[in-house]
């Protein structure tokens, strides 16, 4: 089996709207940390130099949101109440949702904006695929080329209201994108709302989750490494964060290595 990594790297040196902090503990610091713990909890003196090279296990402390890097939005992210009842948090969702047949849709564009139902239908026709229940749909918008820069958060395309519901109508439970959001960029949404005064243009892909139970994978990467639009399996098990509206995932595509 061939495994293609579809995840972005969480890197505190890259630009983020909510900055990531990374505090490493060196091996030498780990030895001192262990010595302090031994003294406090076991009344045992264990000088750092007792350990090989005066070192012990290193550690890393990251401070970040659950929506940093490649992550899955749970239904609880969309609202406190929904049309289908109390929305489930990321730790409550069934794992089989996150292991299933992948469908890659090429919806790349040079212009920020929305992806319509017609665009989805046209691409499905081009690749000759009929959507099935539990397909995991991956939107290749081309945004991943801007990861690590401010443009990544403003220059991409996202699903409009009808396109989101079109996918959900076909039994899709998980929709992924290589963009920052499954919705269009904030500036595009705000400009459209100011021009139209239509509240349905305000984050329609996310708001769909208040009426239909589904999940989004945001901030995927490496979708251009997939050799074909179908015939692969997506595995994107979310980290089990109690009562959280999202969880990080190491998303990957699994392909038969004989193909």
C-alpha positions as protocol buffer text, in pm:
chain_id: "A"
residue {
  index: 1
  type: UNK
  ca { x: 0 y: 0 z: 0 }
}
residue {
  index: 2
  type: UNK
  ca { x: 119 y: 350 z: -87 }
}
residue {
  index: 3
  type: UNK
  ca { x: 42 y: 628 z: 161 }
}
residue {
  index: 4
  type: UNK
  ca { x: 27 y: 992 z: 50 }
}
residue {
  index: 5
  type: UNK
  ca { x: 37 y: 1250 z: 326 }
}
residue {
  index: 6
  type: UNK
  ca { x: -241 y: 1508 z: 283 }
}
residue {
  index: 7
  type: UNK
  ca { x: -163 y: 1711 z: 595 }
}
residue {
  index: 8
  type: UNK
  ca { x: -4 y: 2049 z: 656 }
}
residue {
  index: 9
  type: UNK
  ca { x: 274 y: 2096 z: 909 }
}
residue {
  index: 10
  type: UNK
  ca { x: 204 y: 2293 z: 1226 }
}
residue {
  index: 11
  type: UNK
  ca { x: 496 y: 2533 z: 1239 }
}
residue {
  index: 12
  type: UNK
  ca { x: 528 y: 2820 z: 1485 }
}
residue {
  index: 13
  type: UNK
  ca { x: 755 y: 3006 z: 1240 }
}
residue {
  index: 14
  type: UNK
  ca { x: 474 y: 3039 z: 983 }
}
residue {
  index: 15
  type: UNK
  ca { x: 219 y: 3319 z: 979 }
}
residue {
  index: 16
  type: UNK
  ca { x: -114 y: 3235 z: 1143 }
}
residue {
  index: 17
  type: UNK
  ca { x: -415 y: 3453 z: 1231 }
}
residue {
  index: 18
  type: UNK
  ca { x: -397 y: 3290 z: 1576 }
}
residue {
  index: 19
  type: UNK
  ca { x: -21 y: 3258 z: 1634 }
}
residue {
  index: 20
  type: UNK
  ca { x: 129 y: 2926 z: 1736 }
}
residue {
  index: 21
  type: UNK
  ca { x: 385 y: 2918 z: 2015 }
}
residue {
  index: 22
  type: UNK
  ca { x: 636 y: 2636 z: 2045 }
}
residue {
  index: 23
  type: UNK
  ca { x: 841 y: 2601 z: 2362 }
}
residue {
  index: 24
  type: UNK
  ca { x: 1093 y: 2317 z: 2338 }
}
residue {
  index: 25
  type: UNK
  ca { x: 1249 y: 2146 z: 2639 }
}
residue {
  index: 26
  type: UNK
  ca { x: 1601 y: 2028 z: 2560 }
}
residue {
  index: 27
  type: UNK
  ca { x: 1742 y: 1695 z: 2674 }
}
residue {
  index: 28
  type: UNK
  ca { x: 1955 y: 1877 z: 2932 }
}
residue {
  index: 29
  type: UNK
  ca { x: 1649 y: 2064 z: 3057 }
}
residue {
  index: 30
  type: UNK
  ca { x: 1466 y: 1732 z: 3064 }
}
residue {
  index: 31
  type: UNK
  ca { x: 1724 y: 1596 z: 3307 }
}
residue {
  index: 32
  type: UNK
  ca { x: 1674 y: 1891 z: 3541 }
}
residue {
  index: 33
  type: UNK
  ca { x: 1297 y: 1858 z: 3506 }
}
residue {
  index: 34
  type: UNK
  ca { x: 1316 y: 1492 z: 3604 }
}
residue {
  index: 35
  type: UNK
  ca { x: 1546 y: 1570 z: 3897 }
}
residue {
  index: 36
  type: UNK
  ca { x: 1291 y: 1820 z: 4029 }
}
residue {
  index: 37
  type: UNK
  ca { x: 1007 y: 1572 z: 3987 }
}
residue {
  index: 38
  type: UNK
  ca { x: 1201 y: 1299 z: 4169 }
}
residue {
  index: 39
  type: UNK
  ca { x: 1270 y: 1536 z: 4457 }
}
residue {
  index: 40
  type: UNK
  ca { x: 909 y: 1659 z: 4484 }
}
residue {
  index: 41
  type: UNK
  ca { x: 723 y: 1331 z: 4442 }
}
residue {
  index: 42
  type: UNK
  ca { x: 965 y: 1065 z: 4569 }
}
residue {
  index: 43
  type: UNK
  ca { x: 1200 y: 1258 z: 4799 }
}
residue {
  index: 44
  type: UNK
  ca { x: 1484 y: 1119 z: 4586 }
}
residue {
  index: 45
  type: UNK
  ca { x: 1792 y: 1312 z: 4485 }
}
residue {
  index: 46
  type: UNK
  ca { x: 1874 y: 1229 z: 4123 }
}
residue {
  index: 47
  type: UNK
  ca { x: 2139 y: 1474 z: 4000 }
}
residue {
  index: 48
  type: UNK
  ca { x: 2118 y: 1532 z: 3622 }
}
residue {
  index: 49
  type: UNK
  ca { x: 2473 y: 1406 z: 3572 }
}
residue {
  index: 50
  type: UNK
  ca { x: 2359 y: 1066 z: 3698 }
}
residue {
  index: 51
  type: UNK
  ca { x: 2189 y: 1024 z: 3359 }
}
residue {
  index: 52
  type: UNK
  ca { x: 2380 y: 951 z: 3033 }
}
residue {
  index: 53
  type: UNK
  ca { x: 2546 y: 1275 z: 2913 }
}
residue {
  index: 54
  type: UNK
  ca { x: 2345 y: 1458 z: 3179 }
}
residue {
  index: 55
  type: UNK
  ca { x: 2039 y: 1430 z: 2956 }
}
residue {
  index: 56
  type: UNK
  ca { x: 1688 y: 1291 z: 2983 }
}
residue {
  index: 57
  type: UNK
  ca { x: 1381 y: 1296 z: 2760 }
}
residue {
  index: 58
  type: UNK
  ca { x: 1305 y: 1615 z: 2573 }
}
residue {
  index: 59
  type: UNK
  ca { x: 956 y: 1761 z: 2539 }
}
residue {
  index: 60
  type: UNK
  ca { x: 769 y: 2025 z: 2340 }
}
residue {
  index: 61
  type: UNK
  ca { x: 485 y: 2252 z: 2446 }
}
residue {
  index: 62
  type: UNK
  ca { x: 266 y: 2396 z: 2171 }
}
residue {
  index: 63
  type: UNK
  ca { x: -4 y: 2657 z: 2222 }
}
residue {
  index: 64
  type: UNK
  ca { x: -251 y: 2660 z: 1934 }
}
residue {
  index: 65
  type: UNK
  ca { x: -618 y: 2641 z: 1847 }
}
residue {
  index: 66
  type: UNK
  ca { x: -795 y: 2321 z: 1746 }
}
residue {
  index: 67
  type: UNK
  ca { x: -836 y: 2480 z: 1401 }
}
residue {
  index: 68
  type: UNK
  ca { x: -465 y: 2518 z: 1335 }
}
residue {
  index: 69
  type: UNK
  ca { x: -313 y: 2294 z: 1069 }
}
residue {
  index: 70
  type: UNK
  ca { x: -510 y: 2013 z: 907 }
}
residue {
  index: 71
  type: UNK
  ca { x: -817 y: 1963 z: 1125 }
}
residue {
  index: 72
  type: UNK
  ca { x: -1174 y: 1839 z: 1121 }
}
residue {
  index: 73
  type: UNK
  ca { x: -1467 y: 2059 z: 1219 }
}
residue {
  index: 74
  type: UNK
  ca { x: -1727 y: 1871 z: 1423 }
}
residue {
  index: 75
  type: UNK
  ca { x: -2099 y: 1955 z: 1412 }
}
residue {
  index: 76
  type: UNK
  ca { x: -2059 y: 2129 z: 1750 }
}
residue {
  index: 77
  type: UNK
  ca { x: -1847 y: 2392 z: 1573 }
}
residue {
  index: 78
  type: UNK
  ca { x: -2144 y: 2523 z: 1377 }
}
residue {
  index: 79
  type: UNK
  ca { x: -2375 y: 2616 z: 1666 }
}
residue {
  index: 80
  type: UNK
  ca { x: -2491 y: 2522 z: 2015 }
}
residue {
  index: 81
  type: UNK
  ca { x: -2820 y: 2386 z: 1881 }
}
residue {
  index: 82
  type: UNK
  ca { x: -2909 y: 2243 z: 1541 }
}
residue {
  index: 83
  type: UNK
  ca { x: -3210 y: 2123 z: 1348 }
}
residue {
  index: 84
  type: UNK
  ca { x: -3108 y: 1763 z: 1422 }
}
residue {
  index: 85
  type: UNK
  ca { x: -3062 y: 1807 z: 1799 }
}
residue {
  index: 86
  type: UNK
  ca { x: -2761 y: 1860 z: 2019 }
}
residue {
  index: 87
  type: UNK
  ca { x: -2457 y: 1870 z: 1788 }
}
residue {
  index: 88
  type: UNK
  ca { x: -2184 y: 1618 z: 1854 }
}
residue {
  index: 89
  type: UNK
  ca { x: -1832 y: 1716 z: 1951 }
}
residue {
  index: 90
  type: UNK
  ca { x: -1524 y: 1574 z: 1781 }
}
residue {
  index: 91
  type: UNK
  ca { x: -1477 y: 1296 z: 2039 }
}
residue {
  index: 92
  type: UNK
  ca { x: -1836 y: 1176 z: 1991 }
}
residue {
  index: 93
  type: UNK
  ca { x: -1829 y: 1113 z: 1616 }
}
residue {
  index: 94
  type: UNK
  ca { x: -1814 y: 762 z: 1466 }
}
residue {
  index: 95
  type: UNK
  ca { x: -1469 y: 673 z: 1335 }
}
residue {
  index: 96
  type: UNK
  ca { x: -1602 y: 509 z: 1019 }
}
residue {
  index: 97
  type: UNK
  ca { x: -1691 y: 857 z: 890 }
}
residue {
  index: 98
  type: UNK
  ca { x: -1319 y: 927 z: 860 }
}
residue {
  index: 99
  type: UNK
  ca { x: -1209 y: 621 z: 664 }
}
residue {
  index: 100
  type: UNK
  ca { x: -1371 y: 586 z: 326 }
}
residue {
  index: 101
  type: UNK
  ca { x: -1351 y: 620 z: -52 }
}
residue {
  index: 102
  type: UNK
  ca { x: -1197 y: 947 z: -163 }
}
residue {
  index: 103
  type: UNK
  ca { x: -1318 y: 1165 z: -449 }
}
residue {
  index: 104
  type: UNK
  ca { x: -1083 y: 1440 z: -566 }
}
residue {
  index: 105
  type: UNK
  ca { x: -1249 y: 1734 z: -741 }
}
residue {
  index: 106
  type: UNK
  ca { x: -1027 y: 1978 z: -928 }
}
residue {
  index: 107
  type: UNK
  ca { x: -1184 y: 2318 z: -866 }
}
residue {
  index: 108
  type: UNK
  ca { x: -867 y: 2526 z: -893 }
}
residue {
  index: 109
  type: UNK
  ca { x: -905 y: 2894 z: -968 }
}
residue {
  index: 110
  type: UNK
  ca { x: -690 y: 3206 z: -979 }
}
residue {
  index: 111
  type: UNK
  ca { x: -965 y: 3419 z: -829 }
}
residue {
  index: 112
  type: UNK
  ca { x: -1102 y: 3414 z: -472 }
}
residue {
  index: 113
  type: UNK
  ca { x: -1473 y: 3345 z: -457 }
}
residue {
  index: 114
  type: UNK
  ca { x: -1727 y: 3066 z: -451 }
}
residue {
  index: 115
  type: UNK
  ca { x: -1753 y: 2717 z: -594 }
}
residue {
  index: 116
  type: UNK
  ca { x: -2100 y: 2654 z: -736 }
}
residue {
  index: 117
  type: UNK
  ca { x: -2308 y: 2342 z: -787 }
}
residue {
  index: 118
  type: UNK
  ca { x: -2250 y: 2369 z: -1162 }
}
residue {
  index: 119
  type: UNK
  ca { x: -1874 y: 2358 z: -1104 }
}
residue {
  index: 120
  type: UNK
  ca { x: -1913 y: 2047 z: -886 }
}
residue {
  index: 121
  type: UNK
  ca { x: -2141 y: 1875 z: -1140 }
}
residue {
  index: 122
  type: UNK
  ca { x: -1907 y: 1959 z: -1427 }
}
residue {
  index: 123
  type: UNK
  ca { x: -1608 y: 1812 z: -1246 }
}
residue {
  index: 124
  type: UNK
  ca { x: -1798 y: 1498 z: -1144 }
}
residue {
  index: 125
  type: UNK
  ca { x: -1900 y: 1450 z: -1508 }
}
residue {
  index: 126
  type: UNK
  ca { x: -1542 y: 1504 z: -1623 }
}
residue {
  index: 127
  type: UNK
  ca { x: -1405 y: 1232 z: -1394 }
}
residue {
  index: 128
  type: UNK
  ca { x: -1703 y: 1003 z: -1456 }
}
residue {
  index: 129
  type: UNK
  ca { x: -1800 y: 962 z: -1092 }
}
residue {
  index: 130
  type: UNK
  ca { x: -2143 y: 926 z: -933 }
}
residue {
  index: 131
  type: UNK
  ca { x: -2135 y: 1036 z: -569 }
}
residue {
  index: 132
  type: UNK
  ca { x: -2213 y: 764 z: -317 }
}
residue {
  index: 133
  type: UNK
  ca { x: -2302 y: 768 z: 50 }
}
residue {
  index: 134
  type: UNK
  ca { x: -1993 y: 810 z: 271 }
}
residue {
  index: 135
  type: UNK
  ca { x: -1768 y: 929 z: -11 }
}
residue {
  index: 136
  type: UNK
  ca { x: -1508 y: 1167 z: 132 }
}
residue {
  index: 137
  type: UNK
  ca { x: -1492 y: 1457 z: -113 }
}
residue {
  index: 138
  type: UNK
  ca { x: -1166 y: 1654 z: -138 }
}
residue {
  index: 139
  type: UNK
  ca { x: -1169 y: 1995 z: -306 }
}
residue {
  index: 140
  type: UNK
  ca { x: -843 y: 2080 z: -481 }
}
residue {
  index: 141
  type: UNK
  ca { x: -862 y: 2461 z: -492 }
}
residue {
  index: 142
  type: UNK
  ca { x: -487 y: 2521 z: -532 }
}
residue {
  index: 143
  type: UNK
  ca { x: -474 y: 2721 z: -208 }
}
residue {
  index: 144
  type: UNK
  ca { x: -211 y: 2493 z: -54 }
}
residue {
  index: 145
  type: UNK
  ca { x: 54 y: 2661 z: -269 }
}
residue {
  index: 146
  type: UNK
  ca { x: 18 y: 2965 z: -40 }
}
residue {
  index: 147
  type: UNK
  ca { x: 51 y: 2784 z: 294 }
}
residue {
  index: 148
  type: UNK
  ca { x: 266 y: 2978 z: 539 }
}
residue {
  index: 149
  type: UNK
  ca { x: 183 y: 3319 z: 392 }
}
residue {
  index: 150
  type: UNK
  ca { x: -94 y: 3571 z: 471 }
}
residue {
  index: 151
  type: UNK
  ca { x: -237 y: 3512 z: 121 }
}
residue {
  index: 152
  type: UNK
  ca { x: -334 y: 3159 z: 227 }
}
residue {
  index: 153
  type: UNK
  ca { x: -608 y: 3309 z: 445 }
}
residue {
  index: 154
  type: UNK
  ca { x: -755 y: 3542 z: 183 }
}
residue {
  index: 155
  type: UNK
  ca { x: -694 y: 3395 z: -165 }
}
residue {
  index: 156
  type: UNK
  ca { x: -898 y: 3081 z: -224 }
}
residue {
  index: 157
  type: UNK
  ca { x: -1241 y: 2958 z: -327 }
}
residue {
  index: 158
  type: UNK
  ca { x: -1505 y: 2800 z: -103 }
}
residue {
  index: 159
  type: UNK
  ca { x: -1840 y: 2629 z: -144 }
}
residue {
  index: 160
  type: UNK
  ca { x: -2156 y: 2832 z: -173 }
}
residue {
  index: 161
  type: UNK
  ca { x: -2486 y: 2731 z: -8 }
}
residue {
  index: 162
  type: UNK
  ca { x: -2623 y: 2520 z: -292 }
}
residue {
  index: 163
  type: UNK
  ca { x: -2297 y: 2339 z: -366 }
}
residue {
  index: 164
  type: UNK
  ca { x: -2261 y: 2238 z: -1 }
}
residue {
  index: 165
  type: UNK
  ca { x: -2612 y: 2097 z: 13 }
}
residue {
  index: 166
  type: UNK
  ca { x: -2566 y: 1926 z: -322 }
}
residue {
  index: 167
  type: UNK
  ca { x: -2281 y: 1717 z: -175 }
}
residue {
  index: 168
  type: UNK
  ca { x: -2473 y: 1648 z: 146 }
}
residue {
  index: 169
  type: UNK
  ca { x: -2782 y: 1545 z: -53 }
}
residue {
  index: 170
  type: UNK
  ca { x: -2573 y: 1261 z: -198 }
}
residue {
  index: 171
  type: UNK
  ca { x: -2484 y: 1118 z: 144 }
}
residue {
  index: 172
  type: UNK
  ca { x: -2142 y: 1280 z: 179 }
}
residue {
  index: 173
  type: UNK
  ca { x: -2060 y: 1318 z: 549 }
}
residue {
  index: 174
  type: UNK
  ca { x: -1708 y: 1460 z: 521 }
}
residue {
  index: 175
  type: UNK
  ca { x: -1597 y: 1735 z: 281 }
}
residue {
  index: 176
  type: UNK
  ca { x: -1232 y: 1838 z: 268 }
}
residue {
  index: 177
  type: UNK
  ca { x: -1048 y: 2134 z: 120 }
}
residue {
  index: 178
  type: UNK
  ca { x: -687 y: 2242 z: 80 }
}
residue {
  index: 179
  type: UNK
  ca { x: -797 y: 2598 z: 162 }
}
residue {
  index: 180
  type: UNK
  ca { x: -812 y: 2777 z: 496 }
}
residue {
  index: 181
  type: UNK
  ca { x: -1190 y: 2740 z: 504 }
}
residue {
  index: 182
  type: UNK
  ca { x: -1461 y: 2544 z: 328 }
}
residue {
  index: 183
  type: UNK
  ca { x: -1636 y: 2878 z: 284 }
}
residue {
  index: 184
  type: UNK
  ca { x: -1510 y: 3159 z: 63 }
}
residue {
  index: 185
  type: UNK
  ca { x: -1254 y: 3400 z: 215 }
}
residue {
  index: 186
  type: UNK
  ca { x: -1377 y: 3651 z: 474 }
}
residue {
  index: 187
  type: UNK
  ca { x: -1320 y: 3957 z: 249 }
}
residue {
  index: 188
  type: UNK
  ca { x: -1524 y: 3800 z: -33 }
}
residue {
  index: 189
  type: UNK
  ca { x: -1809 y: 3706 z: 203 }
}
residue {
  index: 190
  type: UNK
  ca { x: -1822 y: 4050 z: 363 }
}
residue {
  index: 191
  type: UNK
  ca { x: -1810 y: 4230 z: 26 }
}
residue {
  index: 192
  type: UNK
  ca { x: -2092 y: 4010 z: -106 }
}
residue {
  index: 193
  type: UNK
  ca { x: -2304 y: 4070 z: 202 }
}
residue {
  index: 194
  type: UNK
  ca { x: -2250 y: 4447 z: 189 }
}
residue {
  index: 195
  type: UNK
  ca { x: -2350 y: 4447 z: -176 }
}
residue {
  index: 196
  type: UNK
  ca { x: -2655 y: 4219 z: -145 }
}
residue {
  index: 197
  type: UNK
  ca { x: -2767 y: 4244 z: 221 }
}
residue {
  index: 198
  type: UNK
  ca { x: -2843 y: 3871 z: 183 }
}
residue {
  index: 199
  type: UNK
  ca { x: -2766 y: 3685 z: 509 }
}
residue {
  index: 200
  type: UNK
  ca { x: -2749 y: 3349 z: 329 }
}
residue {
  index: 201
  type: UNK
  ca { x: -2409 y: 3445 z: 185 }
}
residue {
  index: 202
  type: UNK
  ca { x: -2258 y: 3458 z: 536 }
}
residue {
  index: 203
  type: UNK
  ca { x: -2047 y: 3142 z: 571 }
}
residue {
  index: 204
  type: UNK
  ca { x: -2305 y: 2914 z: 406 }
}
residue {
  index: 205
  type: UNK
  ca { x: -2091 y: 2597 z: 417 }
}
residue {
  index: 206
  type: UNK
  ca { x: -2048 y: 2629 z: 793 }
}
residue {
  index: 207
  type: UNK
  ca { x: -2410 y: 2732 z: 846 }
}
residue {
  index: 208
  type: UNK
  ca { x: -2521 y: 2420 z: 658 }
}
residue {
  index: 209
  type: UNK
  ca { x: -2392 y: 2228 z: 961 }
}
residue {
  index: 210
  type: UNK
  ca { x: -2671 y: 2379 z: 1168 }
}
residue {
  index: 211
  type: UNK
  ca { x: -2921 y: 2189 z: 952 }
}
residue {
  index: 212
  type: UNK
  ca { x: -2728 y: 1883 z: 831 }
}
residue {
  index: 213
  type: UNK
  ca { x: -2488 y: 1675 z: 1041 }
}
residue {
  index: 214
  type: UNK
  ca { x: -2156 y: 1667 z: 862 }
}
residue {
  index: 215
  type: UNK
  ca { x: -1785 y: 1746 z: 904 }
}
residue {
  index: 216
  type: UNK
  ca { x: -1527 y: 1951 z: 717 }
}
residue {
  index: 217
  type: UNK
  ca { x: -1157 y: 1882 z: 680 }
}
residue {
  index: 218
  type: UNK
  ca { x: -984 y: 2214 z: 636 }
}
residue {
  index: 219
  type: UNK
  ca { x: -625 y: 2298 z: 543 }
}
residue {
  index: 220
  type: UNK
  ca { x: -535 y: 1981 z: 353 }
}
residue {
  index: 221
  type: UNK
  ca { x: -218 y: 1967 z: 147 }
}
residue {
  index: 222
  type: UNK
  ca { x: -50 y: 1771 z: -130 }
}
residue {
  index: 223
  type: UNK
  ca { x: -371 y: 1699 z: -319 }
}
residue {
  index: 224
  type: UNK
  ca { x: -181 y: 1740 z: -645 }
}
residue {
  index: 225
  type: UNK
  ca { x: 17 y: 1427 z: -551 }
}
residue {
  index: 226
  type: UNK
  ca { x: -292 y: 1209 z: -590 }
}
residue {
  index: 227
  type: UNK
  ca { x: -252 y: 1017 z: -918 }
}
residue {
  index: 228
  type: UNK
  ca { x: -623 y: 993 z: -996 }
}
residue {
  index: 229
  type: UNK
  ca { x: -953 y: 1144 z: -883 }
}
residue {
  index: 230
  type: UNK
  ca { x: -1100 y: 821 z: -741 }
}
residue {
  index: 231
  type: UNK
  ca { x: -983 y: 471 z: -651 }
}
residue {
  index: 232
  type: UNK
  ca { x: -814 y: 563 z: -324 }
}
residue {
  index: 233
  type: UNK
  ca { x: -912 y: 561 z: 41 }
}
residue {
  index: 234
  type: UNK
  ca { x: -897 y: 861 z: 272 }
}
residue {
  index: 235
  type: UNK
  ca { x: -801 y: 809 z: 636 }
}
residue {
  index: 236
  type: UNK
  ca { x: -840 y: 1117 z: 854 }
}
residue {
  index: 237
  type: UNK
  ca { x: -907 y: 1006 z: 1212 }
}
residue {
  index: 238
  type: UNK
  ca { x: -947 y: 1313 z: 1437 }
}
residue {
  index: 239
  type: UNK
  ca { x: -759 y: 1356 z: 1762 }
}
residue {
  index: 240
  type: UNK
  ca { x: -995 y: 1278 z: 2049 }
}
residue {
  index: 241
  type: UNK
  ca { x: -1031 y: 1615 z: 2221 }
}
residue {
  index: 242
  type: UNK
  ca { x: -1306 y: 1598 z: 2482 }
}
residue {
  index: 243
  type: UNK
  ca { x: -1598 y: 1837 z: 2425 }
}
residue {
  index: 244
  type: UNK
  ca { x: -1415 y: 2013 z: 2138 }
}
residue {
  index: 245
  type: UNK
  ca { x: -1564 y: 2156 z: 1821 }
}
residue {
  index: 246
  type: UNK
  ca { x: -1267 y: 2040 z: 1614 }
}
residue {
  index: 247
  type: UNK
  ca { x: -967 y: 1809 z: 1626 }
}
residue {
  index: 248
  type: UNK
  ca { x: -640 y: 1786 z: 1440 }
}
residue {
  index: 249
  type: UNK
  ca { x: -589 y: 1500 z: 1195 }
}
residue {
  index: 250
  type: UNK
  ca { x: -298 y: 1346 z: 1004 }
}
residue {
  index: 251
  type: UNK
  ca { x: -497 y: 1298 z: 686 }
}
residue {
  index: 252
  type: UNK
  ca { x: -364 y: 1054 z: 428 }
}
residue {
  index: 253
  type: UNK
  ca { x: -464 y: 882 z: 106 }
}
residue {
  index: 254
  type: UNK
  ca { x: -417 y: 506 z: 83 }
}
residue {
  index: 255
  type: UNK
  ca { x: -355 y: 354 z: -259 }
}
residue {
  index: 256
  type: UNK
  ca { x: -300 y: -1 z: -374 }
}
residue {
  index: 257
  type: UNK
  ca { x: 75 y: -13 z: -443 }
}
residue {
  index: 258
  type: UNK
  ca { x: 21 y: -235 z: -747 }
}
residue {
  index: 259
  type: UNK
  ca { x: -162 y: 42 z: -931 }
}
